[in-house]
Amino acid sequence: MLGTTGQRALGVVAGLLLDRALGEPPDRWHPVAWFGTAMGRVEKVVYRDSRAAGAIHAGLGAGLGAAAGVALVAGAGAVLAPAGREVLRGALPVALAVAVASAGRMLRRTSRTIEEHLLQDDLAAARATLPSLVGRDPSGLDGSGVAAAVVESLAENTVDAVVAPAFWGLVAGAPGVLVHRAVNTMDAMVGHRSARYARFGTAAARLDDAMAWLPARLFAALVGVLAPGRAGDLVRLVRRDAPAHPSPNSGVAEAAVAAALAVELGGPLRYGDQVEDRPRLGDGPRPGAGDITRARQLVDRAELTVVALCLAAWWAGRAAPHTRRRDA
């Protein structure tokens, strides 16, 4: 049993609030880190320089995520069903899955640390901390480049680590949340365009694109609601700039945040030996340290709005049976 939509909504609320209160555990205790270790071992066995081998790898990882979600549902059923606690039975697996899959607190905390380094004119420390958020090479970035990278990460990762877990928790319960987390983790591991993963990582990258497609657009809509004075520019700039981005989802999220903040994101960046000239997103000046604060506040409000909407969905689901009984 995956629970009703209202029960799953309550689970999403609990999971996001758990992440806000506790944050992520150390890697050695983090289920996502365990999953990454396991899939690294699977890769050693199945790797071939082919899309077919990559599809096997991605399928096994998604299956592992689904199995973990089903185990959470079964465990909650076994423990809570005898007590007749149906609401907890439906909400608890989602809460645990969303808490594991979310990382909003970490994003906000790390962005604040980098911002403080920039405000203290300690560019070296800001560069040293940046790899906690992004995969690009920070060594050649100036202060504005570091700020742009942080703002882009807040946008992209709020989709991956806040909105998408909430969305999949509502739609498919704990299995949906953990399949998305598995796919997103595999994309981070093998989905980039290096010589080793250009073909092998295709399946993971495409699955990640598919599972984040709607959450990215829901995030952009949330940003438009939270920055109503910029909503018209947001629609215009997302339509104009996002299609040129190599990711069909990151481009939408980053263009939306660029429009809301009235800054310009994108531009050249380096991953190891690879240099990419990313499209420019938005109209305005390049961001500075103060724009990290504004971006962090924006994504924080977006997460709180998700919590409020899910609470409303839970309340509506709770009230519906009473309404039907009165009508009968």
VEXDREN-2710 file (C-alpha; in Angstrom, 1 decimal):
% VEXDREN-2710
k/r/px/py/pz
1/MET/0.0/0.0/0.0
2/LEU/1.4/3.4/-1.0
3/GLY/-1.0/5.4/1.0
4/THR/-3.5/8.0/-0.1
5/THR/-2.4/11.3/-1.6
6/GLY/-3.2/13.1/1.7
7/GLN/-1.0/10.6/3.6
8/ARG/1.8/10.9/1.2
9/ALA/1.5/14.7/1.4
10/LEU/1.9/14.5/5.1
11/GLY/4.9/12.3/4.7
12/VAL/6.5/14.9/2.3
13/VAL/6.0/17.6/4.9
14/ALA/7.6/15.5/7.6
15/GLY/10.5/14.5/5.4
16/LEU/11.3/18.1/4.4
17/LEU/11.0/19.3/8.0
18/LEU/13.3/16.5/9.1
19/ASP/15.9/17.6/6.6
20/ARG/15.5/21.2/7.7
21/ALA/16.0/20.2/11.4
22/LEU/18.7/17.6/11.1
23/GLY/20.4/18.0/7.7
24/GLU/22.3/15.1/6.1
25/PRO/24.2/12.5/8.2
26/PRO/27.9/11.9/7.6
27/ASP/28.7/10.0/4.4
28/ARG/29.5/6.7/6.3
29/TRP/25.9/6.7/7.6
30/HIS/24.1/8.2/4.6
31/PRO/22.1/5.7/2.5
32/VAL/22.8/7.8/-0.7
33/ALA/26.5/7.3/-0.1
34/TRP/26.0/3.6/0.4
35/PHE/24.0/3.5/-2.9
36/GLY/26.9/5.3/-4.6
37/THR/29.4/2.8/-3.3
38/ALA/27.2/-0.1/-4.4
39/MET/26.7/1.3/-7.9
40/GLY/30.4/2.0/-8.2
41/ARG/31.0/-1.7/-7.7
42/VAL/28.2/-2.6/-10.2
43/GLU/29.9/-0.3/-12.7
44/LYS/33.2/-2.3/-12.4
45/VAL/31.3/-5.4/-13.3
46/VAL/29.0/-4.2/-16.1
47/TYR/31.1/-1.4/-17.7
48/ARG/31.5/-1.5/-21.4
49/ASP/31.9/1.6/-23.7
50/SER/28.3/1.2/-24.9
51/ARG/24.9/2.6/-24.2
52/ALA/23.5/-0.9/-23.7
53/ALA/25.9/-1.5/-20.8
54/GLY/24.9/1.9/-19.4
55/ALA/21.3/1.0/-19.6
56/ILE/21.9/-2.2/-17.6
57/HIS/23.7/-0.1/-15.0
58/ALA/20.9/2.4/-14.8
59/GLY/18.2/-0.2/-14.7
60/LEU/19.9/-2.0/-11.8
61/GLY/20.3/1.2/-9.9
62/ALA/16.7/2.3/-10.4
63/GLY/15.6/-1.2/-9.4
64/LEU/17.6/-1.0/-6.2
65/GLY/16.0/2.4/-5.4
66/ALA/12.5/0.9/-6.1
67/ALA/13.3/-2.1/-3.9
68/ALA/14.4/0.1/-1.0
69/GLY/11.1/2.1/-1.3
70/VAL/9.0/-1.0/-1.4
71/ALA/10.9/-2.3/1.7
72/LEU/10.1/0.9/3.6
73/VAL/6.4/0.6/2.7
74/ALA/6.3/-3.1/3.8
75/GLY/8.2/-2.3/7.0
76/ALA/5.8/0.5/7.9
77/GLY/2.8/-1.8/7.1
78/ALA/4.2/-4.6/9.3
79/VAL/4.8/-2.4/12.2
80/LEU/1.8/0.0/12.1
81/ALA/-1.0/-2.0/10.5
82/PRO/-1.7/-4.1/13.7
83/ALA/-2.1/-0.8/15.6
84/GLY/-4.6/0.5/13.0
85/ARG/-2.5/3.6/12.4
86/GLU/-3.3/4.0/8.7
87/VAL/-2.2/7.7/8.5
88/LEU/1.2/6.8/9.8
89/ARG/1.4/3.7/7.7
90/GLY/0.9/5.9/4.6
91/ALA/3.0/8.8/5.7
92/LEU/6.0/7.2/7.4
93/PRO/7.7/5.6/4.4
94/VAL/7.4/8.8/2.4
95/ALA/8.8/10.8/5.3
96/LEU/11.8/8.6/5.6
97/ALA/12.4/8.5/1.9
98/VAL/12.1/12.3/1.4
99/ALA/14.3/12.9/4.4
100/VAL/17.0/10.7/2.9
101/ALA/16.6/12.2/-0.6
102/SER/16.4/15.9/0.4
103/ALA/19.4/18.3/0.8
104/GLY/17.9/21.7/1.2
105/ARG/19.6/22.4/4.5
106/MET/23.0/21.4/3.2
107/LEU/22.5/23.6/0.1
108/ARG/21.6/26.7/2.1
109/ARG/24.4/26.1/4.7
110/THR/27.1/25.6/2.1
111/SER/26.0/28.6/0.1
112/ARG/26.1/30.8/3.2
113/THR/29.7/29.6/4.0
114/ILE/30.8/30.5/0.5
115/GLU/29.1/33.9/0.7
116/GLU/30.8/34.7/4.0
117/HIS/34.2/33.9/2.4
118/LEU/33.4/36.2/-0.5
119/LEU/32.3/39.0/1.8
120/GLN/35.6/38.6/3.7
121/ASP/37.5/38.8/0.4
122/ASP/38.8/35.3/0.9
123/LEU/38.5/34.1/-2.7
124/ALA/40.8/31.1/-2.0
125/ALA/38.5/29.8/0.7
126/ALA/35.4/30.4/-1.4
127/ARG/37.0/28.4/-4.3
128/ALA/38.0/25.6/-1.9
129/THR/34.4/25.3/-0.6
130/LEU/32.7/25.5/-4.0
131/PRO/33.3/21.8/-5.0
132/SER/30.8/20.9/-2.2
133/LEU/28.1/22.3/-4.5
134/VAL/29.3/22.0/-8.1
135/GLY/31.5/19.8/-10.2
136/ARG/33.2/22.6/-12.2
137/ASP/36.9/23.6/-11.7
138/PRO/36.9/26.6/-9.4
139/SER/40.5/27.5/-9.8
140/GLY/40.0/30.2/-12.5
141/LEU/36.8/31.7/-11.1
142/ASP/36.8/35.3/-9.8
143/GLY/34.3/36.3/-7.1
144/SER/31.5/36.9/-9.5
145/GLY/32.1/33.5/-11.1
146/VAL/32.0/31.8/-7.7
147/ALA/28.7/33.6/-6.9
148/ALA/27.2/32.6/-10.2
149/ALA/28.1/29.0/-9.6
150/VAL/26.5/29.1/-6.2
151/VAL/23.3/30.7/-7.5
152/GLU/23.1/28.2/-10.3
153/SER/23.6/25.3/-7.9
154/LEU/20.9/26.6/-5.6
155/ALA/18.5/26.6/-8.5
156/GLU/19.4/23.3/-10.0
157/ASN/19.8/21.4/-6.8
158/THR/16.6/22.8/-5.3
159/VAL/14.9/21.0/-8.1
160/ASP/16.8/17.7/-7.6
161/ALA/16.9/17.7/-3.8
162/VAL/13.7/19.4/-2.7
163/VAL/11.0/19.8/-5.4
164/ALA/11.6/16.4/-7.2
165/PRO/11.5/14.3/-3.9
166/ALA/8.3/16.1/-2.9
167/PHE/6.8/15.6/-6.3
168/TRP/7.7/11.9/-6.5
169/GLY/6.6/11.4/-3.0
170/LEU/3.1/12.7/-3.8
171/VAL/2.9/10.8/-7.1
172/ALA/4.4/7.4/-6.3
173/GLY/5.2/7.3/-2.6
174/ALA/8.5/6.1/-1.1
175/PRO/9.4/4.0/-4.2
176/GLY/9.1/7.0/-6.4
177/VAL/11.2/9.2/-4.2
178/LEU/14.0/6.6/-4.0
179/VAL/14.0/5.7/-7.7
180/HIS/14.4/9.4/-8.5
181/ARG/17.2/9.7/-5.9
182/ALA/18.9/6.6/-7.4
183/VAL/18.6/8.0/-10.9
184/ASN/19.9/11.4/-9.9
185/THR/22.9/9.9/-8.1
186/MET/23.8/7.8/-11.1
187/ASP/23.5/10.8/-13.4
188/ALA/26.0/12.6/-11.1
189/MET/28.3/9.6/-11.2
190/VAL/28.3/8.6/-14.9
191/GLY/26.0/11.1/-16.7
192/HIS/28.7/13.6/-17.7
193/ARG/30.3/13.8/-21.2
194/SER/33.7/12.4/-20.5
195/ALA/35.5/10.0/-22.7
196/ARG/34.6/7.1/-20.4
197/TYR/31.0/8.0/-19.9
198/ALA/29.9/9.6/-23.2
199/ARG/28.0/6.4/-24.1
200/PHE/27.8/4.5/-20.9
201/GLY/26.2/7.4/-19.0
202/THR/23.5/8.1/-21.6
203/ALA/20.8/6.0/-20.0
204/ALA/21.3/7.5/-16.5
205/ALA/21.3/11.0/-17.9
206/ARG/18.2/10.5/-20.0
207/LEU/16.3/8.9/-17.0
208/ASP/17.3/11.8/-14.8
209/ASP/16.1/14.3/-17.4
210/ALA/12.8/12.5/-17.7
211/MET/12.2/12.3/-13.9
212/ALA/13.1/16.0/-13.3
213/TRP/11.3/17.4/-16.3
214/LEU/8.1/18.3/-14.5
215/PRO/9.7/19.2/-11.1
216/ALA/11.9/21.7/-12.9
217/ARG/9.0/23.5/-14.4
218/LEU/7.0/23.4/-11.2
219/PHE/10.0/25.0/-9.5
220/ALA/10.1/27.7/-12.2
221/ALA/6.3/28.3/-11.6
222/LEU/7.0/28.6/-7.8
223/VAL/9.7/31.1/-8.4
224/GLY/7.3/33.1/-10.6
225/VAL/4.7/33.1/-7.8
226/LEU/7.3/34.2/-5.2
227/ALA/8.7/37.0/-7.4
228/PRO/5.5/38.3/-8.9
229/GLY/7.0/41.6/-10.1
230/ARG/9.4/39.6/-12.3
231/ALA/6.9/36.9/-13.5
232/GLY/6.6/38.4/-17.0
233/ASP/10.4/38.6/-17.4
234/LEU/10.7/35.0/-16.0
235/VAL/8.4/33.6/-18.7
236/ARG/10.2/35.6/-21.4
237/LEU/13.7/34.6/-20.3
238/VAL/13.0/31.0/-19.6
239/ARG/11.5/30.7/-23.1
240/ARG/14.4/32.6/-24.7
241/ASP/17.4/31.2/-22.8
242/ALA/16.6/27.8/-21.3
243/PRO/16.5/25.9/-24.7
244/ALA/20.1/26.7/-25.3
245/HIS/21.3/25.1/-22.1
246/PRO/22.7/21.5/-22.4
247/SER/20.3/20.3/-19.7
248/PRO/16.5/20.5/-20.4
249/ASN/15.9/21.0/-16.7
250/SER/18.8/22.9/-15.3
251/GLY/18.3/25.6/-17.9
252/VAL/14.7/26.2/-16.9
253/ALA/15.6/26.4/-13.2
254/GLU/18.6/28.6/-13.6
255/ALA/16.9/30.9/-16.1
256/ALA/13.9/31.3/-13.7
257/VAL/16.2/32.2/-10.8
258/ALA/18.3/34.6/-13.0
259/ALA/15.1/36.3/-14.0
260/ALA/13.8/36.6/-10.5
261/LEU/17.1/38.1/-9.3
262/ALA/17.6/40.2/-12.4
263/VAL/21.1/38.9/-12.9
264/GLU/23.0/37.1/-15.6
265/LEU/24.1/33.5/-15.1
266/GLY/25.8/31.0/-17.4
267/GLY/29.0/31.6/-19.4
268/PRO/32.3/29.7/-19.8
269/LEU/33.2/27.0/-17.2
270/ARG/35.7/24.2/-16.9
271/TYR/35.3/20.6/-15.9
272/GLY/38.8/19.2/-15.5
273/ASP/40.3/19.4/-19.0
274/GLN/37.0/20.2/-20.7
275/VAL/35.9/23.8/-21.2
276/GLU/32.2/24.6/-21.9
277/ASP/30.8/27.9/-23.1
278/ARG/27.4/27.7/-21.4
279/PRO/24.7/30.1/-22.7
280/ARG/24.1/33.3/-20.9
281/LEU/20.9/33.2/-18.8
282/GLY/19.0/36.3/-17.9
283/ASP/19.4/40.0/-18.4
284/GLY/21.4/42.0/-15.8
285/PRO/24.8/42.3/-14.2
286/ARG/26.8/39.3/-13.1
287/PRO/26.0/38.2/-9.6
288/GLY/27.9/39.1/-6.4
289/ALA/28.0/37.8/-2.9
290/GLY/24.8/39.6/-2.0
291/ASP/22.9/37.8/-4.7
292/ILE/23.8/34.5/-3.0
293/THR/21.7/35.7/-0.1
294/ARG/18.8/36.6/-2.3
295/ALA/19.0/33.2/-4.1
296/ARG/19.2/31.3/-0.9
297/GLN/16.1/33.2/0.5
298/LEU/14.2/32.5/-2.7
299/VAL/14.8/28.8/-2.7
300/ASP/14.1/28.6/1.0
301/ARG/10.7/30.3/0.4
302/ALA/10.1/27.8/-2.4
303/GLU/10.7/24.9/-0.1
304/LEU/8.4/26.4/2.6
305/THR/5.8/26.9/-0.1
306/VAL/6.0/23.2/-1.0
307/VAL/5.5/22.4/2.7
308/ALA/2.5/24.6/2.9
309/LEU/0.9/23.2/-0.3
310/CYS/1.5/19.6/0.9
311/LEU/-0.1/20.5/4.3
312/ALA/-3.1/21.9/2.4
313/ALA/-3.3/18.7/0.4
314/TRP/-3.2/16.6/3.5
315/TRP/-5.9/18.7/5.2
316/ALA/-8.1/18.5/2.1
317/GLY/-7.7/14.7/2.0
318/ARG/-8.4/14.5/5.7
319/ALA/-11.6/16.6/5.4
320/ALA/-12.9/14.8/2.2
321/PRO/-14.2/11.7/4.0
322/HIS/-16.2/13.8/6.5
323/THR/-17.7/15.8/3.6
324/ARG/-18.7/12.6/1.8
325/ARG/-20.4/11.2/4.9
326/ARG/-22.4/14.4/5.4
327/ASP/-23.5/14.3/1.7
328/ALA/-24.6/10.7/2.0
END
